[in-house]
Amino acid sequence: MNAIVIYKTKYGSTRTYAEWIAEELSCEAVDVKKLKIDDVLKYDTIVYGGGLYAETINGVNFITKNMEKLEGKKLIVYSTGITPLHCREYYDKMVIEKNFKGDIKDKVKVYNFLGKMIIEELSLPHRAALKTLKKIMSGKENPTEMEKMLIELCEASGDFSDRGAITELVEYAKA
Ligand SMILES: Cc1cc2nc3c(=O)[nH]c(=O)nc-3n(C[C@H](O)[C@H](O)[C@H](O)COP(=O)(O)O)c2cc1C
């Protein structure tokens, strides 16, 4: 297998997963900043990872805007985020809808992993964004399940990364 793992990270969580996956696939993990799309066309299997920011997979347009060039490749995308596992079924579908328009979702296999968010490590704009989101959601009279989940998300702090979670992705990449 001829594979590459590409990642975009702000706080390191997605890079950690990229390194774990690359180790399992015996290939390289490379920061997307160092690559142009033409650099990856020599690989048959392309894994892209990005953290979730307001449900958007960081930098995923590296893949989605280049679907024509990537025709015929095995494309795998993973996100890292801190959405609690009990909300995942609903949430993961939403992430797919938001990030993969039209028939792109049928051409990319998507996995979602728990990542890391340590409040003290966040940039000031990120801390402010979470504070504002929490304020808005907490002010709702009858919050929906989604809104309750967002409040929970704003308060979460910790490293929830789990190497065991990559097994399915690795098996799919190798198959
Ligand atoms: C401003 C902000 C928005 C976020 N939005 C989401 C989100 O919509 N869904 C989610 O599950 N996690 C969200 N997170 C958590 C990050 O996705 C999580 O920390 C991720 O592992 C970061 O990956 P990275 O450090 O590789 O960039 C958010 C974090 C911040 C700071």
The ligand as an SDF file (V2000), in Angstrom:
LIG
                    3D

 31 33  0  0  0  0  0  0  0  0999 V2000
  -13.3950   27.5070   19.2610 C   0  0  0  0  0  0  0  0  0  0  0  0
  -13.5210   25.9970   19.2990 C   0  0  0  0  0  0  0  0  0  0  0  0
  -14.5700   25.3820   18.6370 C   0  0  0  0  0  0  0  0  0  0  0  0
  -14.7200   23.9830   18.6910 C   0  0  0  0  0  0  0  0  0  0  0  0
  -15.7580   23.3980   18.0490 N   0  0  0  0  0  0  0  0  0  0  0  0
  -15.9370   22.0580   18.1720 C   0  0  0  0  0  0  0  0  0  0  0  0
  -17.0450   21.4210   17.5480 C   0  0  0  0  0  0  0  0  0  0  0  0
  -17.8520   22.0170   16.8450 O   0  0  0  0  0  0  0  0  0  0  0  0
  -17.2120   20.0860   17.7580 N   0  0  0  0  0  0  0  0  0  0  0  0
  -16.3510   19.3500   18.5220 C   0  0  0  0  0  0  0  0  0  0  0  0
  -16.5640   18.1530   18.7050 O   0  0  0  0  0  0  0  0  0  0  0  0
  -15.2520   19.9250   19.0760 N   0  0  0  0  0  0  0  0  0  0  0  0
  -15.0320   21.2540   18.9220 C   0  0  0  0  0  0  0  0  0  0  0  0
  -13.9280   21.8380   19.4750 N   0  0  0  0  0  0  0  0  0  0  0  0
  -12.8850   21.0100   20.1020 C   0  0  0  0  0  0  0  0  0  0  0  0
  -11.7650   20.6890   19.1240 C   0  0  0  0  0  0  0  0  0  0  0  0
  -12.2710   20.1420   17.9580 O   0  0  0  0  0  0  0  0  0  0  0  0
  -10.8010   19.6680   19.7300 C   0  0  0  0  0  0  0  0  0  0  0  0
  -10.1510   20.3000   20.7650 O   0  0  0  0  0  0  0  0  0  0  0  0
   -9.8460   19.0830   18.6930 C   0  0  0  0  0  0  0  0  0  0  0  0
   -9.2790   17.8950   19.1990 O   0  0  0  0  0  0  0  0  0  0  0  0
   -8.7540   20.0500   18.3130 C   0  0  0  0  0  0  0  0  0  0  0  0
   -7.8730   19.4760   17.3700 O   0  0  0  0  0  0  0  0  0  0  0  0
   -6.4660   20.1450   17.0220 P   0  0  0  0  0  0  0  0  0  0  0  0
   -5.8050   20.4880   18.3190 O   0  0  0  0  0  0  0  0  0  0  0  0
   -5.7260   19.0850   16.2950 O   0  0  0  0  0  0  0  0  0  0  0  0
   -6.7520   21.3450   16.1650 O   0  0  0  0  0  0  0  0  0  0  0  0
  -13.7560   23.2100   19.4240 C   0  0  0  0  0  0  0  0  0  0  0  0
  -12.6920   23.8560   20.0730 C   0  0  0  0  0  0  0  0  0  0  0  0
  -12.5650   25.2260   20.0190 C   0  0  0  0  0  0  0  0  0  0  0  0
  -11.4130   25.8600   20.7180 C   0  0  0  0  0  0  0  0  0  0  0  0
  1  2  1  0
  2  3  1  0
  2 30  2  0
  3  4  2  0
  4  5  1  0
  4 28  1  0
  5  6  2  0
  6  7  1  0
  6 13  1  0
  7  8  2  0
  7  9  1  0
  9 10  1  0
 10 11  2  0
 10 12  1  0
 12 13  2  0
 13 14  1  0
 14 15  1  0
 14 28  1  0
 15 16  1  0
 16 17  1  0
 16 18  1  0
 18 19  1  0
 18 20  1  0
 20 21  1  0
 20 22  1  0
 22 23  1  0
 23 24  1  0
 24 25  2  0
 24 26  1  0
 24 27  1  0
 28 29  2  0
 29 30  1  0
 30 31  1  0
M  END
$$$$
